[in-house]
């Protein structure tokens, strides 16, 4: 029994046939995928490990969107450029090729006003007085100084002028002044105290006899006195103006003591400035 059963079982096993389907090769699988997907277009460098490309419709939509954005940006830039060009033409400046200055247009002048438009650059003129004073300080040498001033002066002011005149003479500066009372008399007294008569010159507007008696007494102590008898026929104001101009022509610096309403002295200081003299003006009011 045992042997018969074992033989029958072996026969049955041998009679059973098992069919196992074989795997398709990769080329067959790829051909089936191409037939099923009409949008697939293989590249010459395509491999099995490469990811399939995006569908054509998606790429076309993205390209259309990109072109649409670029078109709007270009159109906006063109519109902005046209607007800027119109504004420049309307409110721009006209240029002068010869001078290089910018001239405002009529629309610019109406909208912004003439005061807000800078036509040309303003360059301030250097302070000539400051430069002259700086140069005089650097020279450190004796100078010819002209003293001018009013007749109406108090005693304390005359004392200060005497001290100033004395200091100028002992430092070897040459003093020029006129022969009137007040400022001129104080300058003469201070210079005489320095005991250097060669550094004092008095220029009179007229002859000596036309001067007051007190002035004639003081002038008798001065070594260098220049008279102008040819101006005796002129009014004293005109003769004094000519005398002041003569003094200015001899000096490098002017020191003046005056009131704000001293017309002749103000004119003298202005003329000295015009001649590039160093002017030091003291106001008494």
C-alpha positions in Angstrom: 0.0 0.0 0.0 2.6 2.3 0.9 4.6 1.9 -2.3 1.7 2.1 -4.5 0.6 5.4 -3.0 4.0 6.9 -3.3 4.2 6.0 -7.0 0.9 7.4 -7.8 1.8 10.7 -6.1 4.9 11.0 -8.1 3.1 10.5 -11.3 0.6 13.1 -10.5 3.4 15.7 -9.8 5.1 15.0 -13.1 1.9 15.3 -15.0 1.2 18.9 -13.6 2.5 21.7 -15.8 2.9 25.2 -14.5 2.9 28.1 -17.1 4.8 31.2 -15.9 4.5 34.2 -18.1 7.8 35.7 -19.2 8.6 39.3 -18.6 8.5 41.7 -21.6 11.8 43.2 -22.6 12.3 47.0 -22.0 12.0 47.8 -25.6 8.6 46.3 -25.8 7.4 48.1 -22.7 8.7 51.4 -24.1 6.9 50.9 -27.4 3.6 50.2 -25.6 4.0 53.4 -23.5 4.6 55.5 -26.7 1.5 54.0 -28.3 -0.6 54.8 -25.2 0.7 58.4 -24.7 0.3 60.5 -27.9 2.0 63.6 -26.3 5.3 61.7 -25.6 8.1 62.6 -28.0 11.3 60.9 -27.1 14.6 62.8 -27.4 17.7 61.2 -29.0 19.3 61.3 -25.6 16.4 59.7 -23.8 17.1 57.0 -21.3 14.8 54.9 -19.1 15.9 56.8 -16.0 14.9 60.2 -17.4 11.7 61.8 -16.2 9.0 62.2 -18.9 8.8 65.9 -20.1 5.9 68.1 -19.3 2.9 68.0 -21.7 3.0 70.3 -24.6 -0.1 72.1 -23.6 1.4 73.1 -20.2 4.5 74.5 -21.8 2.5 76.4 -24.4 0.4 77.9 -21.7 3.5 79.0 -19.6 5.1 80.5 -22.7 2.0 82.4 -23.6 1.8 83.8 -20.0 5.4 84.9 -20.1 5.0 86.6 -23.4 1.8 88.3 -22.1 3.6 89.7 -19.0 6.6 90.9 -21.0 4.3 92.6 -23.5 2.5 94.5 -20.8 5.8 95.5 -19.1 7.2 96.8 -22.4 4.0 98.7 -23.1 4.1 100.3 -19.6 7.7 101.3 -20.1 6.9 102.9 -23.5 4.0 104.8 -22.0 6.1 106.0 -19.0 8.8 107.1 -21.5 6.3 109.0 -23.6 4.9 110.7 -20.5 8.4 111.7 -19.3 9.3 113.0 -22.7 6.1 115.1 -22.8 6.8 116.5 -19.3 10.4 117.3 -20.3 9.2 119.1 -23.4 6.5 121.0 -21.5 8.5 122.0 -18.3 12.1 121.5 -19.5 14.8 124.2 -19.8 16.1 125.5 -23.0 19.8 125.6 -23.3 22.0 128.2 -24.6 24.9 126.5 -26.5 27.1 129.6 -26.4 27.0 130.3 -22.7 25.9 126.9 -21.3 23.2 128.5 -19.1 19.7 127.1 -18.8 16.8 129.3 -19.8 13.3 128.5 -18.4 10.5 128.1 -20.8 7.3 130.1 -20.7 5.3 127.3 -19.1 8.1 126.8 -16.5 7.9 130.5 -15.6 4.1 130.5 -15.3 3.8 127.3 -13.2 6.8 127.7 -10.9 7.4 131.5 -11.1 10.6 133.3 -12.0 11.9 133.3 -8.5 12.2 129.5 -8.3 14.1 129.1 -11.5 17.9 129.3 -11.3 19.1 130.5 -14.7 22.8 130.7 -13.9 25.0 129.8 -11.1 25.9 132.8 -8.8 29.5 132.9 -7.7 30.1 135.4 -4.9 32.9 137.9 -5.3 35.7 137.3 -2.8 36.0 139.8 0.1 38.7 142.2 -1.2 38.9 144.1 2.1 39.5 140.9 4.0 42.2 139.8 1.6 43.9 143.2 1.8 43.9 143.2 5.6 45.3 139.6 5.6 48.1 140.7 3.2 48.8 143.7 5.4 49.1 141.6 8.5 51.5 139.2 6.7 53.8 142.0 5.5 54.6 143.2 9.0 56.3 146.3 7.7 55.8 150.1 8.2 53.1 151.6 6.2 51.8 155.0 5.2 48.5 155.6 7.1 46.0 158.4 6.5 43.9 159.7 9.4 40.5 161.3 8.7 37.8 162.4 11.1 35.2 164.8 12.2 35.8 168.1 13.9 33.1 167.5 16.5 34.7 165.1 18.9 34.8 164.9 22.7 37.9 165.1 24.9 38.0 161.3 25.7 37.9 160.4 22.0 40.7 162.8 21.2 42.8 161.1 23.9 42.3 157.7 22.4 43.3 159.1 18.9 46.4 160.7 20.3 47.5 157.3 21.8 46.8 155.5 18.5 48.7 158.1 16.5 51.7 157.9 19.0 51.7 154.1 18.7 51.7 154.2 14.9 54.7 156.6 14.8 56.9 154.8 17.2 56.3 151.6 15.2 57.8 153.5 12.2 54.6 154.1 10.3 54.3 157.4 8.3 51.2 159.4 9.3 49.3 161.6 6.8 46.5 163.9 8.0 45.0 167.4 7.5 45.1 170.5 9.7 41.5 170.9 11.0 40.5 170.7 14.6 39.1 167.6 16.3 40.5 164.4 14.8 43.3 166.0 12.8 44.6 168.0 15.8 44.6 164.9 18.0 46.6 163.0 15.4 49.1 165.8 15.2 49.6 166.0 19.0 50.1 162.2 19.3 52.6 162.1 16.5 54.6 165.0 17.9 54.9 163.2 21.2 56.7 160.3 19.5 59.5 162.8 18.6 59.9 161.6 15.0 58.9 164.6 12.9 60.0 163.0 9.7 57.1 160.5 10.0 54.3 163.1 10.1 53.0 164.9 7.0 50.1 167.4 7.2 48.4 168.3 3.9 46.2 171.4 4.1 43.1 171.9 1.9 44.1 175.6 1.4 46.9 177.9 2.4 48.1 178.1 6.0 46.5 181.6 6.6 43.1 180.1 5.8 43.3 177.8 8.9 41.9 178.8 12.3 44.4 180.5 14.8 44.6 177.4 17.1 45.4 175.2 14.2 48.1 177.6 13.0 49.8 177.4 16.4 49.8 173.6 16.3 51.0 173.4 12.7 54.0 175.6 13.5 55.5 172.6 15.3 55.1 170.3 12.3 58.1 169.9 10.0 56.3 168.7 6.9 53.3 170.9 6.0 52.0 171.0 2.5 49.8 174.0 1.6 47.4 174.4 -1.3 47.0 178.1 -1.9 45.6 177.5 -5.4 42.4 176.2 -3.7 41.8 179.3 -1.6 39.0 180.4 -4.0 37.1 177.2 -3.6 34.5 176.5 -0.8 36.0 174.7 2.1 34.0 171.5 1.4 35.3 171.3 -2.1 38.9 172.0 -1.0 38.6 169.4 1.7 37.4 166.8 -0.8 40.4 167.4 -3.0 42.7 167.4 0.0 41.3 164.0 1.1 41.9 162.6 -2.3 45.5 163.8 -2.2 46.1 162.1 1.1 44.6 158.8 -0.1 47.0 158.8 -3.0 50.0 158.8 -0.6 48.9 156.1 1.8 48.2 152.4 1.9 45.7 152.4 4.8 43.0 154.7 5.9 41.7 155.2 9.5 38.6 157.3 9.8 36.5 158.5 12.8 33.0 159.6 11.7 29.3 159.7 12.3 26.9 157.9 10.1 25.7 161.2 8.6 29.2 162.5 7.9 28.8 162.7 4.1 32.2 163.9 3.1 34.0 161.3 5.3 31.8 158.5 4.0 32.6 159.5 0.4 36.3 159.5 1.3 36.2 156.0 2.7 34.3 154.7 -0.3 36.8 156.3 -2.6 39.6 154.7 -0.7 37.9 151.3 -1.0 37.5 151.8 -4.7 41.3 152.4 -4.9 41.9 149.1 -3.0 43.1 150.8 0.1 42.7 149.2 3.6 39.9 151.1 5.3 39.3 151.0 9.1 36.2 153.1 9.9 35.2 153.9 13.5 31.7 155.2 14.1 31.2 157.7 16.9 27.4 157.3 17.1 
